[in-house]
Amino acid sequence: MTIKFFATLKLKLGVASVELDAEPQLSVGDAIRRAEQSTGRSFWSEIFDQDGKTFPGGMVLLDGANIAHLDGVDTRVGDAETISVFPPAGGG
Amino acid sequence: MAFMGTTLRVNLTDGTIKKESTPVDLAKKYVGGRGLATRLLMNEIDPGIDALSPNNKLIFATGPLTNTNAPTGGRYMVVTKGPLTGGVASSNSGGDWGAYLKKAGYDMVIVEGKAAKPVYLSVMEDEVELKDAAHVWGKRVPETTDMLIAESGQKKAKVSCIGPAGENMVLFASIMNEKHRAAGRTGVGAVMGSKNLKAIVVHGDKKSPIPDPDAFRDLVKGKIATIRGNGITGEGLPKLGTKVLDNIINENGLYPSRNFQDVMYDGTAHMSGEALVEKGYLKRNSGCYMCPIACARNVELPNGRKGEGPEYETGWAFGPLLGFHDLNVICDANFLCNDLGLDTISAGVTIACAMEMYEKGYIKKEELANGPELSFGNTEALPYYLYQMAYREGIGDKLAEGSLRFATSYGCPEFSMTCKGQEIPAYDPRGVQGMGMSYAVGNRGADHVRSYLIGPEILGSPEKLDPQAIDGKMQWLFIFQNLTAVIDSSGLCLFTSFALNADDYADMLNAATGFNLSTEQWLEAGERIWNMERNFNLSAGITPDKDTLPKRFFEEPAQRGPNKGKVHRLPEMLPEYYQIRGWNADGTIPASKLEALGIE
């Protein structure tokens, strides 16, 4: 599956995405930890608070569905193809 | 208190200028800016008049926090009866102009009548006069601005003006200040053009009389720190501007393309806020008066052209909505609209409407008179028809009436993506139920900044709501509409609300005015303003059956992405919204409600 990075996270990491082997039982949180290893940069604390919830303006989408409305970072990736990771951002 | 105490009343028909006391006693009920100006408009005009007739009035209004060091304290509002919807029009702008109107000593300018020939208003503190504008009539915004600053003899003078689109009464013409800042929506520029008023030039150095300046300064320091410490206002917006939303909204499956025929756009990465940075087009960010956020984009293109923008809405309206993603074309079109004085949202959505009609055979090739094909993906069409709109040339004369009148004239209004005649912004209602309702019941037609439910529904600010849920959404809409009316009327930028809450605004308003009202009382003022605007619209003949969306959003489900299969669920929410507002089941306002809110 593909983990895509956006906004200031993409600019900081210097890459748009990383590929991970598909493992349906993997949690979204674990997938993001693996993406950190793959990029060599830690960014968990820019996305999630101490309770593992995304900061206001930040979001993690599993095939477009916000994990806040699923099981949060414990959501199983299943057969999803994409995880999209956004640090806090907004506008109008 | 933080009002200057004086309002200018300028009658263009007879050339008289009066200095009147600002009705500050009404500020407890209507705050200032949007609220107070709408109150005066209600008192002074018949809502049924022709918006482009001399009987209409055009009010430039600041709020109590304008020209203070409150964060973003520089905004003003232009309030009038609008030509696009036929209802209340009010459009907000940043930059410096609002603050400088107060520095010149005035809270508001009420413009009446119509000048026999083009004029501009010069406001140099005590010296206020109407001057001949023949030499700048026909000029674009940047040249007009430079010439009038030079004439004023004050390098720091600020100019609010119309471009050719306003002069030609394009129904979605904007009023521009500091060249790049726009009172963009609702066609306020057309009303200014109808009055033969080219510009208002302001200058001064007066301070707003705040009751306790030291206490106020300490208070706003804390608010500024909150804004700077917030992830959205402290990092996301300064670094990437509002265009950070391109990928967010696309990935969430509500990024309209090809006149809302699709809910996603595959080339978004090529024109996003990130791309603007990565391609090296973004040179720096900048901010309006007293703004700690600084979301403005200062761009230089490979062809050497420079300017401000694009922000999210413009980038979308001049790109994915039309089926292309060339950042050079998007930025150049943005610059062109700033120069001509055109609202980018209505301009883009109107061209998108025409493209769908052309592709479906409603517009014949001969009507284009050898102009570029009006086809999705044809970048050549954009600047060509923008120019034609602004000068009302060729088919542009009909496009200048906006998409609803345009499509209706061909017998196919269903292709117009509008509410009450104003074009819908860049969030597809099928992907966000609350925001869709915000469009449908909006007092100035479809717009995104009178109750920005994208905050909770997509961005999770202040808390995350499911965008497809409808339970409890109308209560959120009610609160957002009321709070936004307070923020707009205060003289601050809506973006502060990503970091600040209702109590923060109450704190600053009380410190600036000395009123000492509770947060609930300020929110009630917001509710009063909303009801007053609705009452104006009802009196103007905008019946509640106009509280709806184009039928595309009910009959054509989203075809892909996370919202695949979804339509908008307005019929399930509208009765609840009326109920929460305390209105009759038919959407009219009971006299008891107006009385309870103290609306005469």
Interface residues (C-beta under 8 A of the other chain):
Chain A: K4 F6 A7 T8 K10 L11 A16 T54 F55 P56 G57 G58 M59 L61 D63 G64 A65 N66 A68 H69 S84 F86 P87 P88 A89 G90 G91 G92
Chain B: N230 G231 I232 T233 E235 G236 L237 K239 L240 G241 T242 K243 V244 L245 N247 I248 E251 N252 G253 A269 G273 E274 V277 E278 C295 E311 Y312 E313 H448 V449 Y452 I454 G455 I458 L459 G460 S461 P462 E463 K464 D466 L494 F495 F498 G561 P562 N563
